[in-house]
Amino acid sequence: MSSKLEELQALLAPVVVALGYECWGIEFSAQGRHSMLRVYIDKEGGVLVDDCAIVSRQISGVLDVEDPISVEYTLEVSSPGMERPLFTLEQFAKFAGEQVKIKLRSPFEGRRNFQGLLRGVEEQDVVVQVDDHEFLLPIDMIDKANIIPSFD
């Protein structure tokens, strides 16, 4: 996790938790005037639009005071949704048995993209089975990971 993401997590997660939600994860993509800060929230029973609005107002106030982002950006508060992003080892462990799509920051065993069955975690690695091969992917190499929804 980058130092900017760590700073934003430390600043915003307590605000989300204080409002009664789980801070599922935070994404920040700095792209000049098109920068995006996305905060994923969750709660028992699911997240409604009103929940996102409540959290967005509170986070906006904190961001205005603390001013941790020097560029212009858009704030988006969202539920994790069906293609739930995974950020932590705990989240990967919780969703073992699901199909996942994982993109790495740099190649591992000659590839950056993995899609297969999430087997769980071993120490600091995410275990994913692709076809007949099991890969242990270091958590700090994962750029993006999402659940692939099943419509059974």
MARDREN-135655 format. One record per atom (N, C-alpha, C, O): residue number from 1; residue in one letter; x, y, z. Coordinates in steps of 0.02 Angstrom, whole numbers. Layout:
<nodes>
+------+------+--------+--------+--------+
| resi | resn |      X |      Y |      Z |
+------+------+--------+--------+--------+
|  NUM |    A |      X |      Y |      Z |
...
+------+------+--------+--------+--------+
</nodes>
This chain:
<nodes>
+------+------+--------+--------+--------+
| resi | resn |      X |      Y |      Z |
+------+------+--------+--------+--------+
|    1 |    M |     42 |    -59 |      0 |
|    1 |    M |      0 |      0 |      0 |
|    1 |    M |     44 |     62 |      0 |
|    1 |    M |     93 |     65 |     38 |
|    2 |    S |     28 |    110 |    -42 |
|    2 |    S |     68 |    171 |    -46 |
|    2 |    S |     60 |    213 |     18 |
|    2 |    S |     12 |    204 |     55 |
|    3 |    S |    108 |    257 |     30 |
|    3 |    S |    104 |    299 |     90 |
|    3 |    S |     43 |    345 |     87 |
|    3 |    S |     13 |    359 |    139 |
|    4 |    K |     23 |    368 |     27 |
|    4 |    K |    -36 |    410 |     20 |
|    4 |    K |    -99 |    370 |     39 |
|    4 |    K |   -142 |    396 |     74 |
|    5 |    L |   -104 |    308 |     16 |
|    5 |    L |   -161 |    266 |     34 |
|    5 |    L |   -162 |    252 |    109 |
|    5 |    L |   -215 |    253 |    140 |
|    6 |    E |   -103 |    239 |    138 |
|    6 |    E |   -100 |    227 |    210 |
|    6 |    E |   -123 |    289 |    248 |
|    6 |    E |   -159 |    283 |    297 |
|    7 |    E |   -102 |    348 |    226 |
|    7 |    E |   -122 |    411 |    258 |
|    7 |    E |   -198 |    420 |    253 |
|    7 |    E |   -230 |    438 |    302 |
|    8 |    L |   -226 |    408 |    194 |
|    8 |    L |   -298 |    415 |    185 |
|    8 |    L |   -337 |    364 |    226 |
|    8 |    L |   -388 |    380 |    255 |
|    9 |    Q |   -312 |    303 |    229 |
|    9 |    Q |   -343 |    250 |    269 |
|    9 |    Q |   -344 |    270 |    343 |
|    9 |    Q |   -396 |    264 |    376 |
|   10 |    A |   -288 |    294 |    368 |
|   10 |    A |   -283 |    314 |    438 |
|   10 |    A |   -329 |    373 |    454 |
|   10 |    A |   -356 |    377 |    509 |
|   11 |    L |   -338 |    418 |    406 |
|   11 |    L |   -380 |    477 |    416 |
|   11 |    L |   -454 |    461 |    410 |
|   11 |    L |   -494 |    484 |    450 |
|   12 |    L |   -473 |    420 |    360 |
|   12 |    L |   -544 |    411 |    343 |
|   12 |    L |   -577 |    350 |    375 |
|   12 |    L |   -636 |    353 |    390 |
|   13 |    A |   -540 |    296 |    385 |
|   13 |    A |   -571 |    235 |    413 |
|   13 |    A |   -604 |    248 |    481 |
|   13 |    A |   -660 |    225 |    492 |
|   14 |    P |   -572 |    285 |    527 |
|   14 |    P |   -605 |    299 |    592 |
|   14 |    P |   -670 |    338 |    584 |
|   14 |    P |   -717 |    329 |    622 |
|   15 |    V |   -673 |    382 |    534 |
|   15 |    V |   -734 |    422 |    522 |
|   15 |    V |   -791 |    375 |    500 |
|   15 |    V |   -847 |    380 |    524 |
|   16 |    V |   -775 |    330 |    454 |
|   16 |    V |   -825 |    282 |    429 |
|   16 |    V |   -850 |    238 |    485 |
|   16 |    V |   -910 |    227 |    492 |
|   17 |    V |   -803 |    212 |    525 |
|   17 |    V |   -821 |    167 |    581 |
|   17 |    V |   -863 |    204 |    633 |
|   17 |    V |   -911 |    177 |    659 |
|   18 |    A |   -846 |    267 |    647 |
|   18 |    A |   -884 |    307 |    696 |
|   18 |    A |   -956 |    317 |    674 |
|   18 |    A |  -1000 |    327 |    715 |
|   19 |    L |   -968 |    316 |    609 |
|   19 |    L |  -1036 |    323 |    582 |
|   19 |    L |  -1075 |    257 |    582 |
|   19 |    L |  -1133 |    255 |    563 |
|   20 |    G |  -1041 |    202 |    602 |
|   20 |    G |  -1075 |    137 |    607 |
|   20 |    G |  -1067 |     93 |    546 |
|   20 |    G |  -1104 |     45 |    538 |
|   21 |    Y |  -1019 |    108 |    504 |
|   21 |    Y |  -1007 |     69 |    443 |
|   21 |    Y |   -938 |     36 |    447 |
|   21 |    Y |   -896 |     55 |    487 |
|   22 |    E |   -928 |    -13 |    404 |
|   22 |    E |   -862 |    -43 |    397 |
|   22 |    E |   -828 |     -7 |    338 |
|   22 |    E |   -858 |      2 |    285 |
|   23 |    C |   -765 |     13 |    349 |
|   23 |    C |   -727 |     42 |    294 |
|   23 |    C |   -696 |    -17 |    256 |
|   23 |    C |   -645 |    -44 |    277 |
|   24 |    W |   -728 |    -37 |    201 |
|   24 |    W |   -707 |    -96 |    164 |
|   24 |    W |   -640 |    -86 |    129 |
|   24 |    W |   -599 |   -131 |    126 |
|   25 |    G |   -630 |    -25 |    103 |
|   25 |    G |   -566 |    -10 |     69 |
|   25 |    G |   -567 |     59 |     38 |
|   25 |    G |   -620 |     90 |     31 |
|   26 |    I |   -508 |     81 |     20 |
|   26 |    I |   -500 |    147 |    -10 |
|   26 |    I |   -455 |    141 |    -72 |
|   26 |    I |   -404 |    107 |    -71 |
|   27 |    E |   -476 |    174 |   -125 |
|   27 |    E |   -436 |    178 |   -186 |
|   27 |    E |   -424 |    251 |   -202 |
|   27 |    E |   -469 |    293 |   -195 |
|   28 |    F |   -363 |    267 |   -223 |
|   28 |    F |   -348 |    335 |   -245 |
|   28 |    F |   -307 |    331 |   -308 |
|   28 |    F |   -253 |    301 |   -309 |
|   29 |    S |   -333 |    361 |   -362 |
|   29 |    S |   -294 |    364 |   -424 |
|   29 |    S |   -282 |    437 |   -440 |
|   29 |    S |   -329 |    475 |   -453 |
|   30 |    A |   -219 |    456 |   -438 |
|   30 |    A |   -200 |    525 |   -452 |
|   30 |    A |   -187 |    533 |   -526 |
|   30 |    A |   -138 |    507 |   -553 |
|   31 |    Q |   -231 |    569 |   -560 |
|   31 |    Q |   -225 |    581 |   -632 |
|   31 |    Q |   -242 |    653 |   -647 |
|   31 |    Q |   -288 |    668 |   -685 |
|   32 |    G |   -204 |    699 |   -617 |
|   32 |    G |   -215 |    770 |   -628 |
|   32 |    G |   -285 |    792 |   -608 |
|   32 |    G |   -307 |    777 |   -552 |
|   33 |    R |   -321 |    826 |   -653 |
|   33 |    R |   -388 |    851 |   -637 |
|   33 |    R |   -440 |    795 |   -636 |
|   33 |    R |   -497 |    807 |   -619 |
|   34 |    H |   -420 |    735 |   -656 |
|   34 |    H |   -466 |    678 |   -657 |
|   34 |    H |   -451 |    628 |   -601 |
|   34 |    H |   -468 |    570 |   -607 |
|   35 |    S |   -420 |    652 |   -547 |
|   35 |    S |   -404 |    608 |   -491 |
|   35 |    S |   -467 |    586 |   -456 |
|   35 |    S |   -517 |    623 |   -453 |
|   36 |    M |   -466 |    525 |   -428 |
|   36 |    M |   -525 |    496 |   -396 |
|   36 |    M |   -506 |    466 |   -329 |
|   36 |    M |   -459 |    427 |   -323 |
|   37 |    L |   -544 |    484 |   -278 |
|   37 |    L |   -540 |    453 |   -212 |
|   37 |    L |   -605 |    414 |   -203 |
|   37 |    L |   -659 |    443 |   -199 |
|   38 |    R |   -599 |    347 |   -199 |
|   38 |    R |   -657 |    304 |   -192 |
|   38 |    R |   -653 |    270 |   -124 |
|   38 |    R |   -603 |    237 |   -108 |
|   39 |    V |   -705 |    277 |    -84 |
|   39 |    V |   -709 |    246 |    -18 |
|   39 |    V |   -766 |    196 |    -20 |
|   39 |    V |   -824 |    213 |    -33 |
|   40 |    Y |   -750 |    132 |     -6 |
|   40 |    Y |   -800 |     80 |     -5 |
|   40 |    Y |   -823 |     69 |     67 |
|   40 |    Y |   -782 |     60 |    112 |
|   41 |    I |   -889 |     70 |     77 |
|   41 |    I |   -917 |     58 |    143 |
|   41 |    I |   -961 |     -4 |    141 |
|   41 |    I |   -988 |    -21 |     88 |
|   42 |    D |   -970 |    -36 |    198 |
|   42 |    D |  -1013 |    -94 |    202 |
|   42 |    D |  -1048 |    -94 |    269 |
|   42 |    D |  -1025 |    -62 |    317 |
|   43 |    K |  -1103 |   -130 |    273 |
|   43 |    K |  -1138 |   -140 |    336 |
|   43 |    K |  -1182 |   -201 |    330 |
|   43 |    K |  -1198 |   -223 |    275 |
|   44 |    E |  -1202 |   -228 |    386 |
|   44 |    E |  -1247 |   -286 |    387 |
|   44 |    E |  -1312 |   -266 |    351 |
|   44 |    E |  -1341 |   -214 |    365 |
|   45 |    G |  -1334 |   -308 |    306 |
|   45 |    G |  -1395 |   -294 |    270 |
|   45 |    G |  -1386 |   -253 |    206 |
|   45 |    G |  -1433 |   -243 |    168 |
|   46 |    G |  -1325 |   -230 |    194 |
|   46 |    G |  -1310 |   -194 |    132 |
|   46 |    G |  -1311 |   -119 |    140 |
|   46 |    G |  -1334 |    -92 |    191 |
|   47 |    V |  -1285 |    -86 |     90 |
|   47 |    V |  -1277 |    -13 |     91 |
|   47 |    V |  -1327 |     19 |     43 |
|   47 |    V |  -1336 |     -4 |    -14 |
|   48 |    L |  -1360 |     71 |     66 |
|   48 |    L |  -1408 |    108 |     26 |
|   48 |    L |  -1377 |    175 |      3 |
|   48 |    L |  -1325 |    195 |     29 |
|   49 |    V |  -1408 |    207 |    -45 |
|   49 |    V |  -1385 |    272 |    -70 |
|   49 |    V |  -1380 |    322 |    -13 |
|   49 |    V |  -1332 |    361 |    -10 |
|   50 |    D |  -1428 |    322 |     32 |
|   50 |    D |  -1427 |    369 |     89 |
|   50 |    D |  -1366 |    357 |    133 |
|   50 |    D |  -1338 |    405 |    159 |
|   51 |    D |  -1346 |    294 |    141 |
|   51 |    D |  -1286 |    279 |    180 |
|   51 |    D |  -1225 |    312 |    148 |
|   51 |    D |  -1184 |    342 |    183 |
|   52 |    C |  -1219 |    306 |     83 |
|   52 |    C |  -1163 |    335 |     46 |
|   52 |    C |  -1163 |    412 |     54 |
|   52 |    C |  -1110 |    442 |     62 |
|   53 |    A |  -1222 |    442 |     52 |
|   53 |    A |  -1227 |    514 |     58 |
|   53 |    A |  -1205 |    537 |    128 |
|   53 |    A |  -1170 |    587 |    134 |
|   54 |    I |  -1226 |    501 |    179 |
|   54 |    I |  -1207 |    518 |    248 |
|   54 |    I |  -1132 |    516 |    256 |
|   54 |    I |  -1101 |    563 |    282 |
|   55 |    V |  -1102 |    461 |    233 |
|   55 |    V |  -1029 |    452 |    240 |
|   55 |    V |   -992 |    504 |    197 |
|   55 |    V |   -942 |    532 |    219 |
|   56 |    S |  -1017 |    517 |    137 |
|   56 |    S |   -985 |    565 |     93 |
|   56 |    S |   -982 |    634 |    124 |
|   56 |    S |   -931 |    668 |    122 |
|   57 |    R |  -1038 |    656 |    154 |
|   57 |    R |  -1039 |    722 |    187 |
|   57 |    R |   -988 |    726 |    243 |
|   57 |    R |   -952 |    776 |    249 |
|   58 |    Q |   -985 |    674 |    284 |
|   58 |    Q |   -939 |    675 |    340 |
|   58 |    Q |   -866 |    673 |    317 |
|   58 |    Q |   -824 |    711 |    342 |
|   59 |    I |   -851 |    630 |    268 |
|   59 |    I |   -783 |    625 |    242 |
|   59 |    I |   -763 |    691 |    208 |
|   59 |    I |   -706 |    713 |    215 |
|   60 |    S |   -809 |    721 |    171 |
|   60 |    S |   -794 |    785 |    137 |
|   60 |    S |   -771 |    837 |    188 |
|   60 |    S |   -724 |    874 |    176 |
|   61 |    G |   -806 |    840 |    244 |
|   61 |    G |   -788 |    888 |    297 |
|   61 |    G |   -718 |    875 |    324 |
|   61 |    G |   -679 |    922 |    333 |
|   62 |    V |   -702 |    812 |    336 |
|   62 |    V |   -635 |    795 |    361 |
|   62 |    V |   -582 |    811 |    309 |
|   62 |    V |   -530 |    839 |    326 |
|   63 |    L |   -596 |    795 |    246 |
|   63 |    L |   -547 |    809 |    193 |
|   63 |    L |   -537 |    884 |    184 |
|   63 |    L |   -481 |    906 |    170 |
|   64 |    D |   -590 |    924 |    191 |
|   64 |    D |   -584 |    997 |    185 |
|   64 |    D |   -539 |   1024 |    240 |
|   64 |    D |   -499 |   1069 |    228 |
|   65 |    V |   -545 |    998 |    301 |
|   65 |    V |   -505 |   1022 |    357 |
|   65 |    V |   -433 |    997 |    353 |
|   65 |    V |   -386 |   1036 |    359 |
|   66 |    E |   -425 |    932 |    341 |
|   66 |    E |   -358 |    901 |    342 |
|   66 |    E |   -319 |    913 |    277 |
|   66 |    E |   -258 |    917 |    278 |
|   67 |    D |   -354 |    919 |    221 |
|   67 |    D |   -325 |    933 |    155 |
|   67 |    D |   -265 |    887 |    138 |
|   67 |    D |   -211 |    911 |    123 |
|   68 |    P |   -276 |    820 |    139 |
|   68 |    P |   -221 |    774 |    126 |
|   68 |    P |   -204 |    764 |     52 |
|   68 |    P |   -153 |    734 |     35 |
|   69 |    I |   -247 |    789 |      7 |
|   69 |    I |   -237 |    779 |    -65 |
|   69 |    I |   -226 |    847 |    -97 |
|   69 |    I |   -270 |    890 |    -95 |
|   70 |    S |   -168 |    856 |   -127 |
|   70 |    S |   -150 |    922 |   -153 |
|   70 |    S |   -178 |    937 |   -223 |
|   70 |    S |   -179 |    995 |   -244 |
|   71 |    V |   -202 |    886 |   -258 |
|   71 |    V |   -230 |    896 |   -325 |
|   71 |    V |   -306 |    897 |   -321 |
|   71 |    V |   -336 |    875 |   -272 |
|   72 |    E |   -338 |    922 |   -375 |
|   72 |    E |   -410 |    920 |   -380 |
|   72 |    E |   -431 |    847 |   -388 |
|   72 |    E |   -399 |    809 |   -424 |
|   73 |    Y |   -485 |    827 |   -355 |
|   73 |    Y |   -507 |    757 |   -358 |
|   73 |    Y |   -582 |    753 |   -349 |
|   73 |    Y |   -615 |    800 |   -327 |
|   74 |    T |   -609 |    694 |   -366 |
|   74 |    T |   -679 |    680 |   -356 |
|   74 |    T |   -684 |    628 |   -300 |
|   74 |    T |   -647 |    578 |   -300 |
|   75 |    L |   -729 |    639 |   -252 |
|   75 |    L |   -741 |    591 |   -198 |
|   75 |    L |   -801 |    549 |   -217 |
|   75 |    L |   -853 |    575 |   -236 |
|   76 |    E |   -794 |    484 |   -211 |
|   76 |    E |   -849 |    438 |   -223 |
|   76 |    E |   -854 |    390 |   -164 |
|   76 |    E |   -804 |    359 |   -146 |
|   77 |    V |   -912 |    385 |   -135 |
|   77 |    V |   -924 |    336 |    -81 |
|   77 |    V |   -972 |    284 |   -110 |
|   77 |    V |  -1024 |    300 |   -138 |
|   78 |    S |   -953 |    220 |   -102 |
|   78 |    S |   -989 |    167 |   -136 |
|   78 |    S |   -992 |    104 |    -93 |
|   78 |    S |   -951 |     95 |    -47 |
|   79 |    S |  -1040 |     61 |   -108 |
|   79 |    S |  -1039 |     -6 |    -78 |
|   79 |    S |   -990 |    -48 |   -118 |
|   79 |    S |   -975 |    -31 |   -176 |
|   80 |    P |   -965 |   -103 |    -90 |
|   80 |    P |   -920 |   -146 |   -129 |
|   80 |    P |   -954 |   -178 |   -189 |
|   80 |    P |   -920 |   -196 |   -237 |
|   81 |    G |  -1020 |   -186 |   -188 |
|   81 |    G |  -1056 |   -214 |   -245 |
|   81 |    G |  -1043 |   -288 |   -256 |
|   81 |    G |  -1010 |   -321 |   -216 |
|   82 |    M |  -1070 |   -312 |   -311 |
|   82 |    M |  -1063 |   -384 |   -327 |
|   82 |    M |   -993 |   -403 |   -347 |
|   82 |    M |   -969 |   -457 |   -331 |
|   83 |    E |   -958 |   -358 |   -383 |
|   83 |    E |   -888 |   -371 |   -401 |
|   83 |    E |   -843 |   -343 |   -347 |
|   83 |    E |   -796 |   -305 |   -360 |
|   84 |    R |   -857 |   -363 |   -286 |
|   84 |    R |   -825 |   -338 |   -226 |
|   84 |    R |   -748 |   -337 |   -232 |
|   84 |    R |   -717 |   -389 |   -244 |
|   85 |    P |   -718 |   -278 |   -224 |
|   85 |    P |   -645 |   -276 |   -223 |
|   85 |    P |   -619 |   -304 |   -157 |
|   85 |    P |   -652 |   -299 |   -105 |
|   86 |    L |   -561 |   -334 |   -159 |
|   86 |    L |   -529 |   -362 |    -99 |
|   86 |    L |   -465 |   -324 |    -86 |
|   86 |    L |   -424 |   -314 |   -132 |
|   87 |    F |   -456 |   -303 |    -23 |
|   87 |    F |   -398 |   -261 |     -6 |
|   87 |    F |   -351 |   -294 |     45 |
|   87 |    F |   -291 |   -285 |     41 |
|   88 |    T |   -379 |   -332 |     92 |
|   88 |    T |   -338 |   -358 |    148 |
|   88 |    T |   -336 |   -434 |    148 |
|   88 |    T |   -378 |   -467 |    117 |
|   89 |    L |   -287 |   -461 |    183 |
|   89 |    L |   -282 |   -534 |    191 |
|   89 |    L |   -345 |   -562 |    222 |
|   89 |    L |   -368 |   -616 |    203 |
|   90 |    E |   -374 |   -526 |    271 |
|   90 |    E |   -435 |   -548 |    304 |
|   90 |    E |   -493 |   -554 |    254 |
|   90 |    E |   -532 |   -601 |    257 |
|   91 |    Q |   -497 |   -506 |    208 |
|   91 |    Q |   -550 |   -508 |    157 |
|   91 |    Q |   -539 |   -567 |    110 |
|   91 |    Q |   -587 |   -601 |     91 |
|   92 |    F |   -477 |   -579 |     90 |
|   92 |    F |   -463 |   -636 |     46 |
|   92 |    F |   -482 |   -701 |     82 |
|   92 |    F |   -510 |   -746 |     51 |
|   93 |    A |   -465 |   -706 |    145 |
|   93 |    A |   -481 |   -767 |    183 |
|   93 |    A |   -556 |   -777 |    189 |
|   93 |    A |   -581 |   -833 |    182 |
|   94 |    K |   -593 |   -723 |    201 |
|   94 |    K |   -666 |   -726 |    208 |
|   94 |    K |   -700 |   -750 |    145 |
|   94 |    K |   -752 |   -783 |    148 |
|   95 |    F |   -672 |   -735 |     87 |
|   95 |    F |   -703 |   -753 |     23 |
|   95 |    F |   -671 |   -813 |    -11 |
|   95 |    F |   -678 |   -822 |    -71 |
|   96 |    A |   -634 |   -853 |     28 |
|   96 |    A |   -606 |   -915 |      0 |
|   96 |    A |   -663 |   -957 |    -28 |
|   96 |    A |   -716 |   -962 |      1 |
|   97 |    G |   -650 |   -987 |    -86 |
|   97 |    G |   -701 |  -1027 |   -119 |
|   97 |    G |   -735 |   -990 |   -176 |
|   97 |    G |   -772 |  -1020 |   -215 |
|   98 |    E |   -725 |   -925 |   -180 |
|   98 |    E |   -755 |   -884 |   -233 |
|   98 |    E |   -707 |   -879 |   -293 |
|   98 |    E |   -647 |   -890 |   -286 |
|   99 |    Q |   -735 |   -863 |   -350 |
|   99 |    Q |   -694 |   -849 |   -410 |
|   99 |    Q |   -670 |   -777 |   -405 |
|   99 |    Q |   -708 |   -732 |   -386 |
|  100 |    V |   -606 |   -765 |   -422 |
|  100 |    V |   -577 |   -698 |   -417 |
|  100 |    V |   -538 |   -681 |   -480 |
|  100 |    V |   -516 |   -724 |   -518 |
|  101 |    K |   -530 |   -616 |   -488 |
|  101 |    K |   -487 |   -589 |   -541 |
|  101 |    K |   -436 |   -545 |   -505 |
|  101 |    K |   -455 |   -499 |   -468 |
|  102 |    I |   -372 |   -558 |   -517 |
|  102 |    I |   -319 |   -522 |   -481 |
|  102 |    I |   -270 |   -494 |   -533 |
|  102 |    I |   -249 |   -528 |   -579 |
|  103 |    K |   -253 |   -430 |   -523 |
|  103 |    K |   -203 |   -397 |   -565 |
|  103 |    K |   -145 |   -376 |   -520 |
|  103 |    K |   -156 |   -345 |   -467 |
|  104 |    L |    -84 |   -393 |   -540 |
|  104 |    L |    -25 |   -377 |   -501 |
|  104 |    L |      8 |   -312 |   -525 |
|  104 |    L |     -1 |   -292 |   -583 |
|  105 |    R |     47 |   -281 |   -481 |
|  105 |    R |     84 |   -220 |   -499 |
|  105 |    R |    140 |   -236 |   -548 |
|  105 |    R |    155 |   -196 |   -593 |
|  106 |    S |    171 |   -294 |   -540 |
|  106 |    S |    225 |   -316 |   -584 |
|  106 |    S |    218 |   -391 |   -596 |
|  106 |    S |    185 |   -425 |   -557 |
|  107 |    P |    248 |   -417 |   -649 |
|  107 |    P |    240 |   -488 |   -666 |
|  107 |    P |    264 |   -535 |   -611 |
|  107 |    P |    314 |   -522 |   -577 |
|  108 |    F |    229 |   -590 |   -604 |
|  108 |    F |    246 |   -644 |   -558 |
|  108 |    F |    242 |   -709 |   -599 |
|  108 |    F |    190 |   -725 |   -627 |
|  109 |    E |    296 |   -745 |   -601 |
|  109 |    E |    300 |   -805 |   -643 |
|  109 |    E |    278 |   -790 |   -714 |
|  109 |    E |    243 |   -829 |   -746 |
|  110 |    G |    299 |   -730 |   -739 |
|  110 |    G |    287 |   -712 |   -808 |
|  110 |    G |    219 |   -683 |   -825 |
|  110 |    G |    205 |   -670 |   -883 |
|  111 |    R |    177 |   -671 |   -775 |
|  111 |    R |    110 |   -643 |   -790 |
|  111 |    R |     88 |   -595 |   -735 |
|  111 |    R |    111 |   -598 |   -678 |
|  112 |    R |     42 |   -550 |   -755 |
|  112 |    R |     15 |   -501 |   -707 |
|  112 |    R |    -58 |   -514 |   -691 |
|  112 |    R |    -83 |   -489 |   -640 |
|  113 |    N |    -94 |   -551 |   -734 |
|  113 |    N |   -165 |   -562 |   -724 |
|  113 |    N |   -180 |   -635 |   -707 |
|  113 |    N |   -155 |   -681 |   -740 |
|  114 |    F |   -221 |   -644 |   -656 |
|  114 |    F |   -239 |   -711 |   -633 |
|  114 |    F |   -315 |   -713 |   -623 |
|  114 |    F |   -344 |   -667 |   -594 |
|  115 |    Q |   -346 |   -765 |   -647 |
|  115 |    Q |   -418 |   -774 |   -636 |
|  115 |    Q |   -429 |   -847 |   -619 |
|  115 |    Q |   -410 |   -892 |   -657 |
|  116 |    G |   -459 |   -858 |   -561 |
|  116 |    G |   -470 |   -927 |   -540 |
|  116 |    G |   -504 |   -930 |   -472 |
|  116 |    G |   -535 |   -883 |   -449 |
|  117 |    L |   -497 |   -988 |   -440 |
|  117 |    L |   -528 |  -1002 |   -376 |
|  117 |    L |   -484 |   -977 |   -319 |
|  117 |    L |   -426 |   -995 |   -314 |
|  118 |    L |   -513 |   -934 |   -277 |
|  118 |    L |   -478 |   -910 |   -218 |
|  118 |    L |   -477 |   -965 |   -166 |
|  118 |    L |   -529 |   -985 |   -141 |
|  119 |    R |   -417 |   -991 |   -151 |
|  119 |    R |   -410 |  -1046 |   -103 |
|  119 |    R |   -403 |  -1021 |    -31 |
|  119 |    R |   -418 |  -1058 |     16 |
|  120 |    G |   -380 |   -959 |    -23 |
|  120 |    G |   -371 |   -932 |     45 |
|  120 |    G |   -306 |   -893 |     49 |
|  120 |    G |   -283 |   -865 |     -1 |
|  121 |    V |   -278 |   -892 |    109 |
|  121 |    V |   -214 |   -857 |    120 |
|  121 |    V |   -166 |   -902 |    158 |
|  121 |    V |   -186 |   -944 |    197 |
|  122 |    E |   -102 |   -891 |    144 |
|  122 |    E |    -48 |   -923 |    181 |
|  122 |    E |      2 |   -869 |    199 |
|  122 |    E |     36 |   -842 |    155 |
|  123 |    E |      7 |   -854 |    263 |
|  123 |    E |     50 |   -799 |    288 |
|  123 |    E |     34 |   -735 |    251 |
|  123 |    E |    -21 |   -708 |    260 |
|  124 |    Q |     79 |   -707 |    211 |
|  124 |    Q |     67 |   -644 |    175 |
|  124 |    Q |     50 |   -655 |    101 |
|  124 |    Q |     54 |   -608 |     61 |
|  125 |    D |     30 |   -716 |     84 |
|  125 |    D |     14 |   -732 |     14 |
|  125 |    D |    -60 |   -749 |      5 |
|  125 |    D |    -91 |   -778 |     49 |
|  126 |    V |    -86 |   -731 |    -52 |
|  126 |    V |   -153 |   -749 |    -73 |
|  126 |    V |   -146 |   -811 |   -118 |
|  126 |    V |   -106 |   -811 |   -165 |
|  127 |    V |   -184 |   -864 |   -102 |
|  127 |    V |   -179 |   -926 |   -140 |
|  127 |    V |   -237 |   -929 |   -190 |
|  127 |    V |   -296 |   -928 |   -170 |
|  128 |    V |   -220 |   -932 |   -254 |
|  128 |    V |   -270 |   -936 |   -307 |
|  128 |    V |   -253 |   -994 |   -353 |
|  128 |    V |   -196 |  -1003 |   -374 |
|  129 |    Q |   -305 |  -1033 |   -369 |
|  129 |    Q |   -296 |  -1090 |   -414 |
|  129 |    Q |   -321 |  -1070 |   -483 |
|  129 |    Q |   -379 |  -1053 |   -492 |
|  130 |    V |   -275 |  -1072 |   -532 |
|  130 |    V |   -292 |  -1058 |   -601 |
|  130 |    V |   -282 |  -1123 |   -640 |
|  130 |    V |   -227 |  -1149 |   -645 |
|  131 |    D |   -338 |  -1150 |   -666 |
|  131 |    D |   -337 |  -1215 |   -698 |
|  131 |    D |   -310 |  -1267 |   -649 |
|  131 |    D |   -339 |  -1276 |   -595 |
|  132 |    D |   -255 |  -1300 |   -665 |
|  132 |    D |   -227 |  -1351 |   -620 |
|  132 |    D |   -167 |  -1327 |   -581 |
|  132 |    D |   -133 |  -1367 |   -549 |
|  133 |    H |   -154 |  -1262 |   -583 |
|  133 |    H |    -94 |  -1236 |   -549 |
|  133 |    H |   -114 |  -1188 |   -492 |
|  133 |    H |   -158 |  -1145 |   -501 |
|  134 |    E |    -82 |  -1196 |   -435 |
|  134 |    E |    -95 |  -1152 |   -378 |
|  134 |    E |    -40 |  -1100 |   -373 |
|  134 |    E |     20 |  -1117 |   -374 |
|  135 |    F |    -59 |  -1036 |   -367 |
|  135 |    F |    -11 |   -982 |   -361 |
|  135 |    F |    -16 |   -951 |   -292 |
|  135 |    F |    -71 |   -941 |   -266 |
|  136 |    L |     41 |   -935 |   -262 |
|  136 |    L |     44 |   -898 |   -200 |
|  136 |    L |     66 |   -828 |   -218 |
|  136 |    L |    125 |   -816 |   -232 |
|  137 |    L |     20 |   -781 |   -217 |
|  137 |    L |     33 |   -712 |   -238 |
|  137 |    L |     43 |   -668 |   -177 |
|  137 |    L |     -2 |   -662 |   -135 |
|  138 |    P |    102 |   -636 |   -171 |
|  138 |    P |    114 |   -592 |   -114 |
|  138 |    P |     64 |   -534 |   -113 |
|  138 |    P |     54 |   -501 |   -164 |
|  139 |    I |     33 |   -523 |    -55 |
|  139 |    I |    -19 |   -471 |    -48 |
|  139 |    I |      7 |   -402 |    -70 |
|  139 |    I |    -31 |   -363 |    -99 |
|  140 |    D |     70 |   -388 |    -57 |
|  140 |    D |     96 |   -321 |    -75 |
|  140 |    D |    109 |   -313 |   -150 |
|  140 |    D |    125 |   -258 |   -172 |
|  141 |    M |    102 |   -366 |   -189 |
|  141 |    M |    109 |   -361 |   -262 |
|  141 |    M |     42 |   -351 |   -296 |
|  141 |    M |     39 |   -336 |   -356 |
|  142 |    I |    -13 |   -360 |   -258 |
|  142 |    I |    -80 |   -355 |   -288 |
|  142 |    I |   -100 |   -283 |   -298 |
|  142 |    I |   -103 |   -244 |   -250 |
|  143 |    D |   -115 |   -266 |   -361 |
|  143 |    D |   -137 |   -198 |   -377 |
|  143 |    D |   -213 |   -193 |   -370 |
|  143 |    D |   -239 |   -144 |   -344 |
|  144 |    K |   -248 |   -245 |   -394 |
|  144 |    K |   -321 |   -244 |   -393 |
|  144 |    K |   -345 |   -316 |   -390 |
|  144 |    K |   -319 |   -360 |   -425 |
|  145 |    A |   -396 |   -328 |   -349 |
|  145 |    A |   -426 |   -395 |   -345 |
|  145 |    A |   -501 |   -387 |   -335 |
|  145 |    A |   -524 |   -345 |   -296 |
|  146 |    N |   -539 |   -428 |   -372 |
|  146 |    N |   -612 |   -425 |   -368 |
|  146 |    N |   -642 |   -494 |   -369 |
|  146 |    N |   -615 |   -540 |   -400 |
|  147 |    I |   -698 |   -501 |   -334 |
|  147 |    I |   -739 |   -562 |   -337 |
|  147 |    I |   -773 |   -562 |   -406 |
|  147 |    I |   -795 |   -510 |   -430 |
|  148 |    I |   -777 |   -620 |   -437 |
|  148 |    I |   -816 |   -628 |   -498 |
|  148 |    I |   -884 |   -654 |   -477 |
|  148 |    I |   -890 |   -709 |   -450 |
|  149 |    P |   -937 |   -614 |   -487 |
|  149 |    P |  -1004 |   -634 |   -463 |
|  149 |    P |  -1027 |   -700 |   -495 |
|  149 |    P |  -1014 |   -713 |   -554 |
|  150 |    S |  -1061 |   -739 |   -455 |
|  150 |    S |  -1090 |   -802 |   -479 |
|  150 |    S |  -1166 |   -794 |   -480 |
|  150 |    S |  -1195 |   -770 |   -431 |
|  151 |    F |  -1197 |   -815 |   -533 |
|  151 |    F |  -1269 |   -808 |   -540 |
|  151 |    F |  -1303 |   -877 |   -540 |
|  151 |    F |  -1345 |   -891 |   -583 |
|  152 |    D |  -1284 |   -919 |   -493 |
|  152 |    D |  -1312 |   -987 |   -489 |
|  152 |    D |  -1383 |   -986 |   -462 |
|  152 |    D |  -1414 |  -1039 |   -456 |
+------+------+--------+--------+--------+
</nodes>
